Amino acid sequence: MKVAVITGCTQGIGYATALRLSEAYHIVGCARTPLSIQNVRQKHPTWDLHVCDLSDKTQVYTFAGFIRQHYPAIDVLINNAGQFMPGSFLDEPDEAYELMIKTNLSSAYYLTKALLPVLIAQRRGLIINIASVASIVAYPTGSAYSIAKAGLLSFSRNLREQLKPYSIGVTAMLLGATLTRSWEGSPYPPERFIPPEAVADLIWSFVHLPSSLVVEEIVIRPMLGDIK
């Protein structure tokens, strides 16, 4: 069975994607909290799940080392894990900025870097980075998050160019407001958000394109536009 590695796979977009891809892929995933891993393991005992705080480079490399040891082939890598903290340049603490960079950008950079030898050796595969419309639009109440997601988009573009000779695709998904825990308590109705299942369906279509094609970037928004 093909292998899909998905970070942040116990809730939201990551869980919806893992559930969708599990129809045809063996799921290897991670999440930060042991309880969330335990709960998903009970529902999906065949998934290979690991506790990993992706803001910690050491834990990222440990997770990658396990994958390389146990999975000689990787078909899809989905860098989904992320975190949002509101703030502006005027008042956000340095720690918030550093956490946003580590969680939303560095995690994808280090995990991809560690797994690239597998993908390059097999000369195939698809890397999907879950970016945001904040990658291209200023969000005054989420400055550090926007910087991190803009960096993730730039990372995706550079990676795409460098991996062309190896037939490895790179896709950046720039999502608008998606109905995840980040929006808990929001006054907006569900139809103002992107359902995680819709993102999962798109990813399913990306991974089943002919190997000669790749969706490089895609912007997805609710019909009524952004929520800021």
N, C-alpha and C positions, 0 to 999 in steps of 0.2 A: 504493500500500500504506500502511496505517496505520503510525504511528511510535510506538515505545515507548522512552523514555529510562530507562536503568537504571544506577544507580551501583553500584560494586563488583561488576561483572558477570563477573568471570573465575573465580570460585570460589563454592562454597557455595550459598546461597540465590539470590544474584544470577545465577550461571551457570545454575542449574537453571531459574530464571524466564525468563532470556533464551532458553534452549533451547526452553522450552515456548511462549513467545509468538512465537518466530521462525516458527512455522507460519503465522501470519497477520499478523505485524507486522515492519516493518523495525527492527532493533535498533541503537540509538545508546547507547553505554555508555562507561564509564571504569573505570580501576583505578589503583592507586598505582604499581605497578612495571612498567617497560618489558618485562621478561621475561614476566610473566604476560599482558600484552597481545599480545606476539609469539606466544606459544603458542596463545592462543585464536584469533588471526587466521589461523593456519595451518589450524585446524579449520573456521573459519567466515569465509571471506574476504569475504562480503557484509556482515558486521556492521561498523558504523562505530565503531571503538574508539579511545580516546584515553587517554594517560597524564595522570592528574590526581590530585594529592594533595589530597583534599577537606578536610584540616585547614588548608589554606592558602586564605584567602578570595580572594586574587588569582587562583589557579589555578581556583577554582570559577567566578569570573566570566568567566575566559577560556574555559572549557569552555561555559558558558552562552552566551557571545557567538557561539561557533562554531555552536551549535545554532540560535540565532535567525537567523543569517545564512543557513544552509543548509536549514532545515526550517521552512516557513511554517505548518505545522500539527503539533501534538503531541497525540496521543491519550491516552497514559499516561505519567506520571512516577512512577517507583518509587525512592524514597529508601531504598536498601538498605544502602549502605556504613556500616560501623561497626567498632568495635574494643573489645575487652574487656581491661582490665588489673586484676588483683586488687589489693585494698588496702582499708584502713580509715582512718577519720579519725585514728586514733592514730598511723599510721606512713606513710601515703602522701605522697609529695612533691607540692608544688604543681604541678610539671610534669605529673604523671600526671592530676591533676584537669583541668588546662587542655586536655590532649590529648583526654581523654574528652569534654569539652564541645564542642571544635572538631570532632571526628570524628563523634560520634553525634548532635549537635544542630545546631550552627552550619552544618554542611555542608548539611543538609536545608533549613534556614531560608534560607540565601543562594541556593542553587540554585533553590528554589521561587520566591523573590522575583524572581529574574532572569528566570525563564521565565513568570511569571504574565501579563505583557502578551500573550503569544501565546495562552494559554488563555482569557483574558478576552475578547480580540478575537473568538475563534471561538465563545465562549459554550458550551463543552462540554469534556469531558475528565475524567480521573480521576487523582488523586494518591494514591499508596499509600505510607505511612510504615511502615517495619519497626521497630516498637518491641519491647517485651519485657515479660514478666511482672514484670521488675524495675521497670517503670514504676509498678506498683501494690503490690509486695511488697518489704519491706526485705531487702537482701542485705548482711549485715555484712562479707562479704569482697569486696564490689564496690561500695563507697559512691559513688565518683565516677561509675561506670557507671550505677548506679541513678538518680542525680540527673540525668544526661544523658538517660536514657530516659524519666524522668518528665517532663522538659521537652519531649521529643519528643511525648509523648501530649498535653500541654497545648497545644503548638503545633498539633497535628492538630485538636483540638477547636475552638480559636479560628479556625483556617483554614476549617474546615467551615462555621461560622456566617457568616463573611464572604463565602464564595464561593457560598452558596446562590442569590443573585440572578442568578448567571451560569451556573447549571446545571452547575457543576463539582463533582464528588464528591471527598470526602476520606475515606480509609480508614486507620485505625490497626490494624496487626496486632501483637498482644501475644503474642509467642512464648515458649514455654518452651524448655528445653534442645534445641537443634537440632544435628544431626550435622554440624558444620563444623570448620574447623581450630582454632577456639578450644578444642575439647575433645580435641585430640590428646594421646595418652598417658593418657586417662581410664581408670580401672579398670572403668567401667560397660559393659555389653553394648550393642550397637546399638539393641536394642528399647527402651532407656530414653530414646531421643532421638527427636525429630521428624525424619523424612527431609526434606532440602531439596526433593525432588521433590513431596512432599505440600504444602508451602507453595506451590510453583509451580502445582500443580493448583488450589489455592484461588484464587490470583490470576487464573488463567485464567477461573474462574467469575465472579469479581468484574467483570472487564472486559467480560464478555459478558452482564451483567444488562441489562434494559431501561434506557434513559437516564433514566427517571423514578424509578429506585431506586438506593440506595447502601447498602453495608455500612459503617456508621460506625466500629464497633470490633468486634474479634473476639479472643477469648482462646483460644489453642491450647496444650495441654499434652500431654506423654506420658501414657498411660493411668495410670501409677503416680505421676504428679505431678511436682513440681519436684525438681531436683537443686541443692543449695546447697553 
